[in-house]
């Protein structure tokens, strides 16, 4: 199992250079873990691209369909008090934004506090640095 940051979920659907890095990871990953806010971030990213004209309404509809299908197979980490507390600790230790601290806390929850036991799939350098310091092996960069 690997924890998937929202950026990598977006890369799976959008034809961008990093997509070629994410596809093989998905193919060999037996189970994905994501944080509860991933679909909200995904929606924000696609909606912004549609407004900017880099994605057509048809593209966006197709990508939402793919996300919905993928979401039926993943393990979603819920916003528990434990996740919230860990996210607050992470903010004091690492130079992260709030949403990134929540994602890293969710990854720690998915790993059952043993970060070496799962991969961390992310394309954000700052978050990867914090995840690495917490003990995760970075799967895609």
Buried (B, 14 or more C-beta within 10 A) or exposed (E): BBBBBBBBBBBBBBEEEBBEBBEEBBEEBEEBBBBBBBBEBBEEBBEEBBEEEEBEEEBBEEBBEEBEEBBEEBEBBEBEEEBEEBBEEBBEEBEBEEBBBBBBBBBBBBBEEEBEEBBBBBBBEEBBBBBBEBBBEBBBE
